[in-house]
Amino acid sequence: MQDLSGPDMPRKSHLLHGFALLWGLFFGIFLTKAPVMACPTSCHCIEKNGLTVVQCMSRNLETIPADLPRDTVVLLLASNHITHIPNHAFRELHYLQELDLSNNDIKTVDVGAFQGVADSLLVLDLANNRIQSVPKEAFARLRAKISLSNNPWHCECTLQEVLRELRLDPETVNEVICHTAVQEEYAGKSVIQVLDSGINFCNFHHKTTDVAMFVTMFGWFTMVIGYVIYYVRHNQEDARRHLEYLKSLPSSSQISKDFDTISTVL
């Protein structure tokens, strides 16, 4: 009988082993790329130098996509119509390093908008939006280089405290302009230049608060005085009417005389 374990068997064994390695490699690559393939329909996801880049620029988006790949490192959302950055918008993107939200219509940024990416984010671009103010806690713990240029900022105490904690992009820092301010004379000027000149918006805030408290207290005082005057005058009028009523009543002596006259007639 011919020996079945001839020279062809090791060759077949090697072929099977090689096929198994290729199959495993194929599935390994597929599983590695799976998160990138789970891309929002309105975006284009690519891998560049081993990093996942999600490109959603100029897609007429009004909200931030919710189904972003978790291994996203670069997220480009510029030139859309996004108006709001909600709480936890990027909390699943623990590898996110660059976030571009420039040239949108953003007006509001929630307190927890960047929670979950504070430790990883290196670049944040919010230039050319419609932001007037942000909560002081919105950028808490962010270490990223941030661009806030060309927004209609309202310069007051909160903005001053926010900027004090941020690492602003040095190339655009002088383009952060006061569109309005607690003091009109600073409107149209660079926020940083105004602050560097020694101006403290928080002082204006305290003064404004003191004036408001004084006006409120004066208003209450005026109301109390007005009520007292009204009360006194009203009581005086009642007293005068009561006195006139008493005067109109016949006196006891007149009653006695009338009684005597009636007795005499009888």
C-alpha positions as CSV (number, residue, x, y, z in Angstrom):
1,M,0.0,0.0,0.0
2,Q,1.2,3.5,-0.8
3,D,2.3,5.6,2.2
4,L,-0.1,8.4,2.6
5,S,2.3,10.4,4.6
6,G,4.5,11.0,1.6
7,P,6.3,14.2,0.6
8,D,3.0,16.0,-0.5
9,M,1.6,16.0,3.1
10,P,4.0,18.5,4.7
11,R,3.5,20.7,1.6
12,K,-0.3,20.7,2.1
13,S,0.2,21.3,5.8
14,H,2.3,24.4,5.2
15,L,-0.3,25.6,2.7
16,L,-3.1,25.2,5.2
17,H,-1.1,27.0,7.9
18,G,-0.3,29.8,5.5
19,F,-3.9,30.2,4.5
20,A,-4.9,30.3,8.2
21,L,-2.4,33.1,8.9
22,L,-3.7,35.1,5.9
23,W,-7.2,34.6,7.1
24,G,-6.4,35.7,10.6
25,L,-4.5,38.7,9.3
26,F,-7.4,39.7,7.1
27,F,-9.8,39.5,10.0
28,G,-7.3,41.3,12.3
29,I,-7.2,44.2,9.8
30,F,-10.9,44.2,9.4
31,L,-11.5,44.3,13.2
32,T,-8.9,47.1,13.6
33,K,-10.6,49.2,11.0
34,A,-14.2,48.5,12.2
35,P,-14.6,51.7,14.2
36,V,-13.4,53.8,11.2
37,M,-16.0,52.1,9.0
38,A,-18.8,53.1,11.4
39,C,-18.8,56.5,10.0
40,P,-21.7,59.0,10.0
41,T,-23.5,59.1,6.6
42,S,-22.9,62.9,6.4
43,C,-19.1,62.5,7.0
44,H,-16.0,61.0,5.4
45,C,-13.7,58.9,7.5
46,I,-10.2,58.1,6.6
47,E,-7.0,56.8,8.3
48,K,-4.0,59.0,8.0
49,N,-0.7,57.9,9.4
50,G,-2.5,55.5,11.6
51,L,-4.9,58.1,12.9
52,T,-8.7,58.2,12.3
53,V,-9.7,61.5,10.7
54,V,-13.5,62.3,10.4
55,Q,-14.1,65.0,7.8
56,C,-17.6,66.6,8.1
57,M,-16.8,70.0,6.6
58,S,-19.4,71.9,4.5
59,R,-22.1,69.3,4.9
60,N,-24.9,71.6,5.9
61,L,-25.0,70.0,9.4
62,E,-27.1,71.8,12.0
63,T,-26.1,69.5,14.9
64,I,-23.0,67.6,15.9
65,P,-23.2,63.9,14.6
66,A,-23.9,61.5,17.5
67,D,-22.5,58.4,15.8
68,L,-18.8,59.4,15.5
69,P,-16.2,56.6,15.6
70,R,-14.8,56.2,19.1
71,D,-11.2,56.2,17.9
72,T,-11.5,59.6,16.2
73,V,-8.3,61.7,16.6
74,V,-9.2,64.6,14.2
75,L,-12.7,65.8,13.9
76,L,-13.4,68.5,11.2
77,L,-16.8,70.1,11.5
78,A,-16.0,73.5,10.0
79,S,-18.3,75.5,7.6
80,N,-21.6,74.0,8.7
81,H,-24.7,75.5,10.4
82,I,-24.2,74.2,13.9
83,T,-25.7,76.5,16.5
84,H,-25.2,74.7,19.8
85,I,-22.6,72.6,21.5
86,P,-24.5,70.4,24.0
87,N,-23.3,68.7,27.1
88,H,-21.2,65.6,26.5
89,A,-21.1,66.2,22.8
90,F,-17.7,64.4,22.5
91,R,-17.6,62.3,25.7
92,E,-17.0,59.0,23.9
93,L,-14.0,60.4,21.9
94,H,-11.3,59.7,24.3
95,Y,-8.5,59.9,21.7
96,L,-9.7,63.2,20.2
97,Q,-6.8,65.6,19.7
98,E,-8.0,68.2,17.2
99,L,-11.5,69.6,16.9
100,D,-12.4,72.2,14.3
101,L,-15.8,74.0,14.7
102,S,-14.9,77.2,13.0
103,N,-17.2,79.0,10.5
104,N,-20.5,77.8,12.0
105,D,-23.4,79.6,13.6
106,I,-22.6,78.6,17.2
107,K,-24.3,80.8,19.8
108,T,-24.3,78.7,22.9
109,V,-21.8,76.3,24.6
110,D,-23.1,74.2,27.4
111,V,-21.2,73.9,30.7
112,G,-20.3,70.2,30.0
113,A,-19.7,70.6,26.2
114,F,-16.1,69.3,26.3
115,Q,-16.3,66.8,29.2
116,G,-14.5,63.6,28.3
117,V,-11.9,65.2,26.0
118,A,-10.2,67.7,28.3
119,D,-7.2,65.4,28.8
120,S,-6.7,64.5,25.2
121,L,-7.6,67.6,23.2
122,L,-4.7,69.6,21.8
123,V,-6.4,72.0,19.3
124,L,-9.8,73.6,19.5
125,D,-11.0,76.0,16.8
126,L,-14.2,78.1,17.6
127,A,-13.3,81.0,15.3
128,N,-15.9,82.8,13.1
129,N,-19.1,81.9,15.1
130,R,-21.7,83.9,16.9
131,I,-20.6,83.3,20.5
132,Q,-21.2,86.3,22.8
133,S,-20.4,84.6,26.1
134,V,-19.7,81.1,27.6
135,P,-20.1,79.6,31.0
136,K,-16.9,79.9,33.1
137,E,-16.9,76.1,33.6
138,A,-17.2,75.3,29.8
139,F,-13.5,75.2,29.2
140,A,-12.5,73.8,32.6
141,R,-9.3,71.7,32.6
142,L,-8.8,72.1,28.8
143,R,-5.2,72.2,27.9
144,A,-5.8,72.7,24.2
145,K,-4.7,75.7,22.1
146,I,-7.9,77.5,21.5
147,S,-9.0,80.0,18.8
148,L,-11.9,82.3,19.7
149,S,-11.4,85.0,17.1
150,N,-14.1,86.7,15.1
151,N,-17.0,86.1,17.5
152,P,-19.3,88.9,18.7
153,W,-17.9,88.8,22.3
154,H,-19.6,90.8,25.1
155,C,-16.7,91.9,27.3
156,E,-17.5,91.6,31.0
157,C,-16.3,89.9,34.1
158,T,-17.2,86.3,33.1
159,L,-15.3,86.5,29.8
160,Q,-12.3,88.0,31.6
161,E,-12.3,85.0,34.0
162,V,-12.7,82.5,31.1
163,L,-9.8,84.0,29.1
164,R,-7.5,84.0,32.2
165,E,-7.6,80.2,32.3
166,L,-7.2,79.5,28.6
167,R,-4.3,78.8,26.3
168,L,-5.2,81.1,23.4
169,D,-3.8,80.6,19.9
170,P,-1.1,83.3,19.7
171,E,-1.7,83.8,16.0
172,T,-5.3,84.9,16.5
173,V,-5.4,86.2,20.1
174,N,-5.6,89.8,19.0
175,E,-8.6,89.0,16.8
176,V,-10.7,88.3,19.9
177,I,-12.6,91.6,19.8
178,C,-15.1,93.2,22.1
179,H,-18.3,93.5,20.0
180,T,-20.0,95.0,23.1
181,A,-18.8,95.7,26.6
182,V,-19.9,96.8,30.0
183,Q,-18.2,100.1,29.2
184,E,-19.0,101.2,25.6
185,E,-15.6,102.8,25.1
186,Y,-14.0,99.3,24.9
187,A,-16.3,98.0,22.1
188,G,-14.4,97.3,18.9
189,K,-11.1,96.8,20.8
190,S,-9.0,93.6,21.3
191,V,-10.0,92.0,24.6
192,I,-6.4,91.0,25.4
193,Q,-5.1,94.5,24.7
194,V,-7.8,96.0,26.9
195,L,-7.0,93.6,29.8
196,D,-3.2,94.1,29.3
197,S,-3.8,97.9,29.7
198,G,-4.9,97.2,33.3
199,I,-8.7,97.3,32.8
200,N,-10.6,95.0,35.1
201,F,-14.1,94.2,33.8
202,C,-15.0,92.6,37.1
203,N,-14.7,96.0,38.8
204,F,-17.3,97.4,36.5
205,H,-19.4,94.4,37.2
206,H,-19.3,95.0,41.0
207,K,-20.0,98.7,40.5
208,T,-22.9,97.9,38.3
209,T,-24.2,95.5,40.9
210,D,-23.8,98.1,43.6
211,V,-25.7,100.7,41.6
212,A,-28.5,98.1,40.8
213,M,-28.8,97.3,44.5
214,F,-28.9,101.0,45.4
215,V,-31.6,101.7,42.7
216,T,-33.6,98.7,44.0
217,M,-33.3,99.8,47.6
218,F,-34.3,103.4,46.7
219,G,-37.3,102.0,44.8
220,W,-38.4,100.1,47.8
221,F,-37.8,103.0,50.1
222,T,-39.9,105.3,47.8
223,M,-42.7,102.8,47.7
224,V,-42.7,102.6,51.6
225,I,-42.7,106.4,51.9
226,G,-45.5,106.6,49.3
227,Y,-47.6,104.1,51.1
228,V,-47.1,105.9,54.5
229,I,-48.1,109.2,52.9
230,Y,-51.2,107.6,51.3
231,Y,-52.1,105.9,54.5
232,V,-51.8,109.1,56.5
233,R,-53.8,111.2,54.0
234,H,-56.4,108.5,53.7
235,N,-56.8,108.4,57.5
236,Q,-56.9,112.2,57.6
237,E,-59.7,112.2,55.0
238,D,-61.6,109.6,57.0
239,A,-61.1,111.5,60.2
240,R,-62.3,114.7,58.6
241,R,-65.4,113.0,57.3
242,H,-66.1,111.5,60.6
243,L,-65.7,114.8,62.3
244,E,-68.1,116.5,59.9
245,Y,-70.5,113.7,60.5
246,L,-70.3,114.2,64.3
247,K,-70.8,117.9,63.8
248,S,-73.9,117.3,61.8
249,L,-75.5,115.4,64.6
250,P,-77.7,117.4,67.0
251,S,-76.1,118.3,70.3
252,S,-77.5,117.1,73.7
253,S,-78.5,120.6,74.7
254,Q,-80.5,121.0,71.5
255,I,-82.2,117.7,72.1
256,S,-83.0,118.8,75.7
257,K,-84.6,122.1,74.5
258,D,-86.6,120.3,71.9
259,F,-87.8,117.8,74.5
260,D,-88.9,120.7,76.9
261,T,-90.7,122.4,74.0
262,I,-92.6,119.2,73.3
263,S,-93.5,118.8,77.0
264,T,-94.8,122.4,77.2
265,V,-97.0,122.0,74.2
266,L,-98.5,118.8,75.7
